[in-house]
Amino acid sequence: MPNKASAKKELRKSKKRILINDKITSNIKDLTKKSRKSLLVKKDDAKTLISATIKALDKAAGKGKIKKNTASRTKSRLMKQLNKK
């Protein structure tokens, strides 16, 4: 437990940041899984799911939640699968 007021505030801030970061990363993982699954089943809504995934990846990379190369690699792999379809 922190003793000083500034340490208490920093603990509150870090807990808040952890929740936000977890929400963003889990959202990206969910969208990526849904996109890949829709590509395997060859659904018609695969393109819209992939565009939503790419948007989420770009937002997260822009805010520094994930690395830019990770976002680029994921987008590239998704588009490669989509174009193969």
PyRosetta script that sets phi, psi and omega in degrees:
from pyrosetta import init, pose_from_sequence

init()
pose = pose_from_sequence("MPNKASAKKELRKSKKRILINDKITSNIKDLTKKSRKSLLVKKDDAKTLISATIKALDKAAGKGKIKKNTASRTKSRLMKQLNKK")
pose.set_psi(1, 134.1)
pose.set_omega(1, 178.2)
pose.set_phi(2, -73.5)
pose.set_psi(2, 146.6)
pose.set_omega(2, -179.0)
pose.set_phi(3, -97.0)
pose.set_psi(3, -35.4)
pose.set_omega(3, -176.0)
pose.set_phi(4, -91.8)
pose.set_psi(4, 156.2)
pose.set_omega(4, -177.9)
pose.set_phi(5, -63.4)
pose.set_psi(5, -39.7)
pose.set_omega(5, -179.1)
pose.set_phi(6, -66.6)
pose.set_psi(6, -35.5)
pose.set_omega(6, 177.9)
pose.set_phi(7, -69.1)
pose.set_psi(7, -36.5)
pose.set_omega(7, 177.3)
pose.set_phi(8, -64.8)
pose.set_psi(8, -43.2)
pose.set_omega(8, 179.4)
pose.set_phi(9, -64.0)
pose.set_psi(9, -41.6)
pose.set_omega(9, 179.5)
pose.set_phi(10, -63.0)
pose.set_psi(10, -36.8)
pose.set_omega(10, 177.4)
pose.set_phi(11, -65.3)
pose.set_psi(11, -42.6)
pose.set_omega(11, 176.9)
pose.set_phi(12, -61.6)
pose.set_psi(12, -44.3)
pose.set_omega(12, -179.3)
pose.set_phi(13, -62.8)
pose.set_psi(13, -42.7)
pose.set_omega(13, -177.5)
pose.set_phi(14, -67.9)
pose.set_psi(14, -35.7)
pose.set_omega(14, 177.1)
pose.set_phi(15, -64.1)
pose.set_psi(15, -41.0)
pose.set_omega(15, 178.9)
pose.set_phi(16, -63.9)
pose.set_psi(16, -43.7)
pose.set_omega(16, 179.5)
pose.set_phi(17, -63.2)
pose.set_psi(17, -40.6)
pose.set_omega(17, 179.9)
pose.set_phi(18, -61.2)
pose.set_psi(18, -43.5)
pose.set_omega(18, 178.9)
pose.set_phi(19, -61.7)
pose.set_psi(19, -43.9)
pose.set_omega(19, -179.2)
pose.set_phi(20, -65.0)
pose.set_psi(20, -46.4)
pose.set_omega(20, -179.1)
pose.set_phi(21, -63.2)
pose.set_psi(21, -40.6)
pose.set_omega(21, 178.3)
pose.set_phi(22, -63.5)
pose.set_psi(22, -39.8)
pose.set_omega(22, 179.4)
pose.set_phi(23, -63.5)
pose.set_psi(23, -43.7)
pose.set_omega(23, -179.0)
pose.set_phi(24, -65.5)
pose.set_psi(24, -47.4)
pose.set_omega(24, -177.6)
pose.set_phi(25, -67.0)
pose.set_psi(25, -38.5)
pose.set_omega(25, 179.0)
pose.set_phi(26, -68.1)
pose.set_psi(26, -35.6)
pose.set_omega(26, 176.5)
pose.set_phi(27, -62.2)
pose.set_psi(27, -43.4)
pose.set_omega(27, 178.9)
pose.set_phi(28, -63.4)
pose.set_psi(28, -44.3)
pose.set_omega(28, 179.8)
pose.set_phi(29, -62.5)
pose.set_psi(29, -43.3)
pose.set_omega(29, 179.5)
pose.set_phi(30, -62.6)
pose.set_psi(30, -46.2)
pose.set_omega(30, -179.8)
pose.set_phi(31, -63.8)
pose.set_psi(31, -40.0)
pose.set_omega(31, 180.0)
pose.set_phi(32, -64.9)
pose.set_psi(32, -43.7)
pose.set_omega(32, 178.8)
pose.set_phi(33, -63.1)
pose.set_psi(33, -44.0)
pose.set_omega(33, 179.2)
pose.set_phi(34, -62.9)
pose.set_psi(34, -40.1)
pose.set_omega(34, 179.8)
pose.set_phi(35, -64.1)
pose.set_psi(35, -46.6)
pose.set_omega(35, -179.8)
pose.set_phi(36, -63.7)
pose.set_psi(36, -40.3)
pose.set_omega(36, -180.0)
pose.set_phi(37, -65.5)
pose.set_psi(37, -40.8)
pose.set_omega(37, 179.9)
pose.set_phi(38, -68.0)
pose.set_psi(38, -30.1)
pose.set_omega(38, 176.0)
pose.set_phi(39, -69.7)
pose.set_psi(39, -37.2)
pose.set_omega(39, 179.4)
pose.set_phi(40, -68.1)
pose.set_psi(40, -38.7)
pose.set_omega(40, -179.1)
pose.set_phi(41, -82.0)
pose.set_psi(41, -14.3)
pose.set_omega(41, -179.4)
pose.set_phi(42, 63.2)
pose.set_psi(42, 48.9)
pose.set_omega(42, 176.0)
pose.set_phi(43, -77.9)
pose.set_psi(43, 160.7)
pose.set_omega(43, -179.5)
pose.set_phi(44, -77.0)
pose.set_psi(44, -24.3)
pose.set_omega(44, -177.3)
pose.set_phi(45, -86.6)
pose.set_psi(45, 12.0)
pose.set_omega(45, -179.1)
pose.set_phi(46, -62.4)
pose.set_psi(46, -39.4)
pose.set_omega(46, -177.6)
pose.set_phi(47, -64.5)
pose.set_psi(47, -40.9)
pose.set_omega(47, 180.0)
pose.set_phi(48, -69.9)
pose.set_psi(48, -37.0)
pose.set_omega(48, 177.7)
pose.set_phi(49, -64.8)
pose.set_psi(49, -41.7)
pose.set_omega(49, -179.4)
pose.set_phi(50, -66.4)
pose.set_psi(50, -38.7)
pose.set_omega(50, 178.7)
pose.set_phi(51, -65.7)
pose.set_psi(51, -36.7)
pose.set_omega(51, 176.5)
pose.set_phi(52, -66.8)
pose.set_psi(52, -38.6)
pose.set_omega(52, 178.5)
pose.set_phi(53, -64.9)
pose.set_psi(53, -43.7)
pose.set_omega(53, -180.0)
pose.set_phi(54, -63.7)
pose.set_psi(54, -39.3)
pose.set_omega(54, 178.3)
pose.set_phi(55, -63.0)
pose.set_psi(55, -44.1)
pose.set_omega(55, 179.5)
pose.set_phi(56, -64.8)
pose.set_psi(56, -40.1)
pose.set_omega(56, 179.0)
pose.set_phi(57, -64.1)
pose.set_psi(57, -43.5)
pose.set_omega(57, 179.7)
pose.set_phi(58, -63.6)
pose.set_psi(58, -40.9)
pose.set_omega(58, 178.7)
pose.set_phi(59, -63.0)
pose.set_psi(59, -45.6)
pose.set_omega(59, -178.3)
pose.set_phi(60, -65.8)
pose.set_psi(60, -39.5)
pose.set_omega(60, 179.2)
pose.set_phi(61, -68.9)
pose.set_psi(61, -36.5)
pose.set_omega(61, 178.7)
pose.set_phi(62, -66.0)
pose.set_psi(62, -34.9)
pose.set_omega(62, 179.6)
pose.set_phi(63, -85.5)
pose.set_psi(63, -7.9)
pose.set_omega(63, 179.1)
pose.set_phi(64, 85.3)
pose.set_psi(64, 15.6)
pose.set_omega(64, 179.4)
pose.set_phi(65, -76.0)
pose.set_psi(65, -33.5)
pose.set_omega(65, 172.4)
pose.set_phi(66, -130.8)
pose.set_psi(66, 162.3)
pose.set_omega(66, -179.6)
pose.set_phi(67, -73.1)
pose.set_psi(67, 150.0)
pose.set_omega(67, -178.1)
pose.set_phi(68, -64.7)
pose.set_psi(68, -37.0)
pose.set_omega(68, 179.4)
pose.set_phi(69, -68.1)
pose.set_psi(69, -33.7)
pose.set_omega(69, 177.0)
pose.set_phi(70, -64.3)
pose.set_psi(70, -43.3)
pose.set_omega(70, 178.6)
pose.set_phi(71, -64.1)
pose.set_psi(71, -44.0)
pose.set_omega(71, -179.7)
pose.set_phi(72, -63.4)
pose.set_psi(72, -42.8)
pose.set_omega(72, -179.7)
pose.set_phi(73, -63.4)
pose.set_psi(73, -44.3)
pose.set_omega(73, 179.6)
pose.set_phi(74, -64.2)
pose.set_psi(74, -44.0)
pose.set_omega(74, 178.8)
pose.set_phi(75, -62.2)
pose.set_psi(75, -42.4)
pose.set_omega(75, -178.9)
pose.set_phi(76, -62.4)
pose.set_psi(76, -44.1)
pose.set_omega(76, -179.4)
pose.set_phi(77, -66.0)
pose.set_psi(77, -39.9)
pose.set_omega(77, 177.9)
pose.set_phi(78, -64.2)
pose.set_psi(78, -44.3)
pose.set_omega(78, -179.5)
pose.set_phi(79, -66.7)
pose.set_psi(79, -35.2)
pose.set_omega(79, 178.2)
pose.set_phi(80, -63.6)
pose.set_psi(80, -42.4)
pose.set_omega(80, 177.3)
pose.set_phi(81, -65.8)
pose.set_psi(81, -38.5)
pose.set_omega(81, -179.8)
pose.set_phi(82, -66.0)
pose.set_psi(82, -42.6)
pose.set_omega(82, -179.1)
pose.set_phi(83, -71.8)
pose.set_psi(83, -25.0)
pose.set_omega(83, 177.7)
pose.set_phi(84, -70.2)
pose.set_psi(84, -31.7)
pose.set_omega(84, -176.9)
pose.set_phi(85, -62.3)
pose.dump_pdb("model.pdb")
